[in-house]
């Protein structure tokens, strides 16, 4: 899976290797900031920015038919590039297709439907991301002094992720509340056009190989394609802007659409 998916919010696999324990991936190095210190070093802006970028990576993963399955502070790495904050999802070891049954993930971050064994869904990842955001804000997990056993019971009964006690802005609080709802049917959040237009928050749109930033382009482009079909594809851009990758993806999309 890692070799097929390329996005700034997902960790890149550099090489598939084999050892005595079986196959494994050589991953790129990320100089991560300890999650307990994110608020201390970057405050609310760092938390909001990194949550949006992680949300974007998960959305890309979901659109390609996968669920991460274990969204925790340890699996969302955060670092700085100059004055900008960045985040990236790692450890896809529990990734699976939506509908996979069974209890999986990490207590305190796994959603109610997962803790009941009802089957995992893309919305299950949002629950974990809300709990991650709480942990970044407070520097500790969302469930206070509760033991894992008690947390597992409460979550299985449908508990929402507790909101942080620290004062945060309306936008961040709304995002955490929407993503951490105990009812999967009510668990959603969409980035505003203002957020998407802010590259500092939204993150990189294009990678050197040209595949990043394509997550929202193709549906929009297909919607504007004439019903009679397209006879030619023209893409403009400098070296490394993704022209070749864009045209290849557009061509494949046209073939699927007939």
N, C-alpha and C positions, 0 to 999 in steps of 0.2 A: 504493500500500500504506500509506504513512504516514498518509494521510487517514482510513483505515479503522480503524487500530489505535490504541488509547488506553490507556496504562498508565504508572504512575509510573516504570517502569524503561526506558521508551522515549522518545527525543527527540520532541517535538511539532513537526509542520509547521504553521506559522502561515499560510502562503500559497504557492500555486503561481505562479511567475512565469516569464516567457519573456524571453530576451535573444538576442544574436547567436549564442550557443553552444547555444541550445536551451532546454528547460524546466529549472527548478530550484526548490528549496524554500527558503523563508525559515524558518529554524529559530529556536527560542527561545534566548536567551542563557543560558549556564551559566558562572558564575565559577569555572572549574575550577582545582583544585590540581594543579600539575605532578606527574605520576605518580611521578617519581623521589623526591618528597618526602613521599609519603603516609605511609610508615612513620615518618619523622622527625617529622612533625607529629601523627600520630594513633596510631602504634603498631599493635599486633596487632588491637585492637578496631576501628580504622578499616578495616583490610584485611578482616577477617572480615565486618563490616557491609556494606561495599561489594560484596564478592563475593556475599553472599547476595542483595542487591538486584539485582545484575546477573544472577544465576542466575534470579531470579524473572522479570525482564524477558525473558530468553531462553526460559524455559518458556512464557510467554504467547505469544511469537512462534511457537514450535514448535506450540503447540496450535491456532494459526490457520493452520497449513500452510506456514510459512516457516522458512528457515534464514538466520541473519545472514550467515555466510560469511566474516567478517573480524574476529573478536574479538581486538583488540589493545589495548594500553594507551592508544593514541591514540583508540580508538573506544569506550572506556568512561570517560566523564568522571566525575570525583569532585569534590565540593565539600562545604562545611559550611553547615548552617542552624542558627545558634546553636551549641549544643554537639553537635548531631547530624550524622553523616556521611551523605551521600547519593551515589548513583551512577546513571548513566543511559547506555544504549547510544545511540550516534549512528552516522551514516554507513551507511545501508542500501544503498549503491550496488552491493554484491556479493550482496545478498540474493537468494535463489532458492528454488525448490521442492526438497524432498528428492529425491534421485536424480539431480540435475543432474550431468552428467559433466564431466570436465576438471580440470586443476590450477588452483587459484584461491587467493586470500588472500595472507597474508604468511608468509614462511619463518620458522620458529620458533614460529608460532602455528597454522599450518595443520596439520591432523591427518594421521596416516599414510595413511588411506584417500584423503584429498584429494591428498596429495603423490604418490600412485601413480596418480591419475586414475580411481579406482574409483567415484567418485560421492560426493556430499556427503550428510550425514545430520544430524539434530539433534544426535547425539552428537559430531559434528565441532566444533560450537560449544563443547561442554564442554571439549574439549582446549585450545582457545584460551583459555578462561576460566581454566583451571589455570595456563597459562603467564603470563597476566596477573597472577594472584595471586602467582606467584613473583617477577615483576618488581616488584610493589608491595612485597613483603617485602624484597627485596635491593637495590632501586634500580637494577637492570640486568636485561637479559634472561636467560632461564633457562639459556642454553647457553654461558655463560662466554666464553672467548676463541675459540671455534670460529668458523670462517668460515661464511657462509651456505650455501655449496656443500656443505660437510661436514655441516652440520645437516640440509639437505634430504635428503642420502643416508641419514643415520641415521634420520630420521623416516620416510622411505619404507619402511625396513626394519622399522618397528614400534616405534621407541623411545618410551618413556613420557616425559612431561615431568619433568625432574629436580626433586627436592624441594629447597627452599631450605636452605642450610647454617645459616642463623640459627635459633636455638632458638625454636620456636613451640608453642602449645598443641596438645593431641591433636586437638581438634575441627577446627582450621584445617588441620593437617597431613593429617588424614584426608580432609577435603574436597578438598584439592589432589591427593592421591594418587588418590582415586576418580575425579575428573574428568579427570585427565591420563593415564589408563592408555593404553598403546599399542594395546590391543585394544578396538575400539569396543563390542564386546559386553559388556565388563566396565567400561565407562565410565558411571557413574551416581552420583547422590547425591540424597538427599531431605532436605528440611528437617524437623527434629523439631518436635513440637507446641510445645516450649519456645521454639524459634527463631521459629515463626510467631506465638506469643503475645507476643513482645517487639517492640513497635512501633519501638523505637529501632533494632533490627537489621533487622526485616522491612520497614520503610518505610511510606509512606502507604497506606491501604487505600481511601480514597474521594477522588475529585477533585471539584471544584466542579460539573462537569457530570454526575457520578454514574456514570462508567464504570469507574473504577479499583476494584480489589478484587473484581471479578466473576469473576476467573479460576478460583476454586475453588468459587464459590457455586452455580452452575447444576447441575453434576453431582450435588452433594449434595442439592439441592432436588428434582431430577428423580427421584432414587432414592427419595425419600419421598412422591412423588406417587401417589395411589391409582390402581390399574389402571383403574378406571371413568372416570378423567378428572377434571379440575378445572373447576368451574362458575364460580368467582370467584377473583380475585387481589386480595389486600389487602396494602398495604405502608405501614408507618408510619415516620416520620422527619421531621426538620426540613428547612427550606429548604437545598438544596444537598447533601442526604444521598444523593441518587441514587434516590429513589422512582420517578420516571417512567422512568428508564433501566432500572431493575431490572424493572419490570413489563413494559416492551416486550421486553426480552431473554427473560423468562420466557414471554411469549406466543409469541414466535418459536420458542423451544425446544419448547413444547408442540405447535406446528404441525408441527415436524420429527419429533417423536416419534409423531404421529398421535393 
